[in-house]
Amino acid sequence: MHARMADEPAQKLATFIRTNLLQVPGAPLGLDTSLVDNGSLDSMGSTLLAAFIEEEFGMTLGDEDISPGRLGTIRQILALIDERRG
């Protein structure tokens, strides 16, 4: 998959992260920005992000999905969504 930030799912994720999780307003956020390294993906952030993904993209995430390895970047999240839409 060659997602771009301009793609609708990527844009929805970026907007949610900027609005609800980003610790430093205006900080750079790209497809491969580590949400762990920038402080967005702590335990509360993971829970909020998972709930958003489930509601916005109509899927259920398992405990194994709510981890930095699956939700660590926008690109990883998009891959998870594509995998679940299969």
VOKOLLUM-213787 format. One record per residue (C-alpha): x, y, z. Coordinates in nm, 4 decimals, always signed. Last residue first. Layout:
BEGIN
+----------+----------+----------+
|        x |        y |        z |
+----------+----------+----------+
|        X |        Y |        Z |
...
+----------+----------+----------+
***
This chain:
BEGIN
+----------+----------+----------+
|        x |        y |        z |
+----------+----------+----------+
|  -0.9437 |  -0.7772 |  +0.3797 |
|  -1.1234 |  -0.4939 |  +0.5634 |
|  -0.9267 |  -0.6060 |  +0.8660 |
|  -0.5965 |  -0.6053 |  +0.6798 |
|  -0.6703 |  -0.2657 |  +0.5236 |
|  -0.7453 |  -0.1199 |  +0.8688 |
|  -0.4270 |  -0.2726 |  +1.0129 |
|  -0.2216 |  -0.1357 |  +0.7212 |
|  -0.3751 |  +0.2092 |  +0.7774 |
|  -0.2813 |  +0.1896 |  +1.1462 |
|  +0.0759 |  +0.0943 |  +1.0591 |
|  +0.1024 |  +0.3913 |  +0.8171 |
|  -0.0409 |  +0.6260 |  +1.0811 |
|  +0.2352 |  +0.5162 |  +1.3140 |
|  +0.2604 |  +0.3084 |  +1.6330 |
|  -0.0867 |  +0.1524 |  +1.6225 |
|  +0.0088 |  -0.2066 |  +1.5390 |
|  +0.3534 |  -0.2374 |  +1.6942 |
|  +0.2678 |  +0.0249 |  +1.9564 |
|  -0.0075 |  -0.2041 |  +2.0828 |
|  -0.3847 |  -0.2194 |  +2.0710 |
|  -0.4063 |  -0.4847 |  +1.8005 |
|  -0.3276 |  -0.7769 |  +2.0319 |
|  -0.6136 |  -0.6686 |  +2.2595 |
|  -0.8521 |  -0.7158 |  +1.9698 |
|  -0.9843 |  -0.4400 |  +1.7464 |
|  -1.3425 |  -0.4360 |  +1.6240 |
|  -1.4264 |  -0.2700 |  +1.2970 |
|  -1.6482 |  +0.0012 |  +1.1559 |
|  -1.3838 |  +0.2450 |  +1.0289 |
|  -1.4794 |  +0.5541 |  +1.2305 |
|  -1.6130 |  +0.3743 |  +1.5377 |
|  -1.3450 |  +0.1073 |  +1.5716 |
|  -1.0659 |  +0.3461 |  +1.4742 |
|  -1.1852 |  +0.6094 |  +1.7236 |
|  -1.2105 |  +0.3544 |  +2.0052 |
|  -0.8592 |  +0.2283 |  +1.9265 |
|  -0.7222 |  +0.5843 |  +1.9281 |
|  -0.8808 |  +0.6635 |  +2.2630 |
|  -0.7499 |  +0.3414 |  +2.4191 |
|  -0.4018 |  +0.3886 |  +2.2771 |
|  -0.3946 |  +0.7493 |  +2.3963 |
|  -0.4903 |  +0.6418 |  +2.7473 |
|  -0.2133 |  +0.3793 |  +2.7550 |
|  +0.0455 |  +0.6147 |  +2.6039 |
|  +0.0485 |  +0.6784 |  +2.2303 |
|  +0.0779 |  +1.0519 |  +2.1736 |
|  +0.4160 |  +1.1065 |  +2.3408 |
|  +0.6128 |  +1.1933 |  +2.0260 |
|  +0.8195 |  +0.8754 |  +2.0532 |
|  +0.5129 |  +0.6546 |  +2.0933 |
|  +0.3230 |  +0.8110 |  +1.8032 |
|  +0.6251 |  +0.7464 |  +1.5834 |
|  +0.5923 |  +0.9609 |  +1.2714 |
|  +0.5791 |  +0.7313 |  +0.9683 |
|  +0.2715 |  +0.8666 |  +0.7918 |
|  +0.3558 |  +1.2213 |  +0.8915 |
|  +0.2927 |  +1.4409 |  +1.1938 |
|  +0.5149 |  +1.7397 |  +1.2606 |
|  +0.4395 |  +1.9183 |  +1.5896 |
|  +0.1771 |  +2.1931 |  +1.5598 |
|  +0.0432 |  +2.1381 |  +1.9078 |
|  +0.2910 |  +1.9379 |  +2.1171 |
|  +0.1283 |  +1.6430 |  +2.2952 |
|  -0.0650 |  +1.5165 |  +1.9935 |
|  -0.3488 |  +1.2985 |  +2.1184 |
|  -0.6917 |  +1.4531 |  +2.0673 |
|  -0.6882 |  +1.7136 |  +1.7889 |
|  -0.3665 |  +1.6199 |  +1.6100 |
|  -0.4375 |  +1.2470 |  +1.6448 |
|  -0.7956 |  +1.2827 |  +1.5248 |
|  -0.6929 |  +1.5005 |  +1.2303 |
|  -0.4124 |  +1.2616 |  +1.1354 |
|  -0.6460 |  +0.9612 |  +1.1495 |
|  -0.9083 |  +1.1305 |  +0.9328 |
|  -0.6393 |  +1.2436 |  +0.6867 |
|  -0.4965 |  +0.8927 |  +0.6597 |
|  -0.8438 |  +0.7505 |  +0.5973 |
|  -0.9142 |  +1.0182 |  +0.3308 |
|  -0.5872 |  +0.9883 |  +0.1391 |
|  -0.3958 |  +1.3194 |  +0.1476 |
|  -0.1480 |  +1.1775 |  +0.4010 |
|  -0.0415 |  +0.9379 |  +0.1311 |
|  -0.0795 |  +0.5652 |  +0.1377 |
|  +0.1291 |  +0.3441 |  -0.0875 |
|  +0.0000 |  +0.0000 |  +0.0000 |
+----------+----------+----------+
***
